[in-house]
């Protein structure tokens, strides 16, 4: 019984460790100046993007012109980006990034930085 319990705990820790990460580790290859800039990004309420959610580079981004809003693909599903989550300053990296977290199974988008072509 103890061995089974330890196995379950180990599997849970491994699965959590593979999903959780510092959102800024995606930017290890950029200059310290750009890294600081990414870490300073906030939503419209002043909440730090990297401080409160993981950041992911996203290739799947749409601009919904009928609603004048962005949509991003997260874990195989489309999500509308709340207007307050869109970072309005110029993108110094070039590609789109979405910061989100999962709470009780629900995905919440904290910040979205449109790519340079969006």
N, C-alpha and C positions, 0 to 999 in steps of 0.2 A: 504494500500500500504506500509506503514512504517513497519507494522508487517511482511509482506511478505519479505521485504528487510532485516530486522533483522534476519529472519529465514534463508534466503539464506546465509547471512554472517556467522551466527553461524554454519551452516552445512559445509561451506567451511573451517572454522577454525578448526572444529573438525576433518575433513578428513585430513587436512594438519598436524595437531598435531599427528595423529596416524601414519603417514608415516614418518615424520621427527623425527629424534632422534640423540643424540650424539652417534656416532659409538662406543665409548668406554664403554657405559653402559652395553654391553654384558660381560664385563670383571670385573664386580663388585665383583665377587666371587673369584678372583685371588689375589695373593699377590700384595702389592704396587710395588714391584720390577718388576713383570711381567707386570703390568699395565703400568708402565713407559716405559718398553721395547716396548709394543704394540704401545703406543703413539709416540714412536721415529721412527717407521718404515717409510721408504720413498720409492718412486719408483726410477727408475734409473736416473731421472732428479733431484732428491732431494726434490720432492714435498711430504709433509707429507701425509701419507695415511689417518689418522684420521682427519687431519685438513681440508681436501678438499672433503671428501666423507664419506658416512656411511659404516660401516663394518658389514658384515653378515656372520655368520657361514653357510657353505654350505656342504650338504651331497652329492650333485650331482656334481662330478668332474670327468672328463675323461682326460686321457693323450693320445693325438692323435699322435701315433708314426710315421705316415706317414708325418706329418708336424712338428714333434718334438715340439708340443705346447700343452698347457692345454686348456680345454674347461670347462666352468662352466654353470650350469643351473641357470638362473635368471628369475624370474617371468614366469616360464613355457617355456622359450626359451633357447637354447644353444648359448653361446657366446664364441668366441675364445679369450683367454687372450693374450693381446699384450706382446711380450717378455720383453719390458721395464717395464711392470707392475709386473712381477714375482719377488718376494722377494727371494733372493738367500741365505740368512742366515738361520741357523737351526731354525726350528719351536719350540719354547719354550712352546707352548700351547698344541700342538698335533693335533688339528683339523684344517681343511682348512678354511680360511677366505677370502672373496672377498670384496673389497671396491669399490663401484660404486656410480655414481650419474646419475640423469636423467635431461637432458637439451633439451627442446623443443621436448619431447617425445622420445628422443634417449638415450639409456643406454651407458654410458662410464665407462669402468673399469679403476680405478685409480691404484689399487694394488691387488695382489693376493699372499697369503701365502699358499703354498701347505701344506696339512696335513702330518703328520709324515709317513704315509704309501704311499704317492704319489711319 
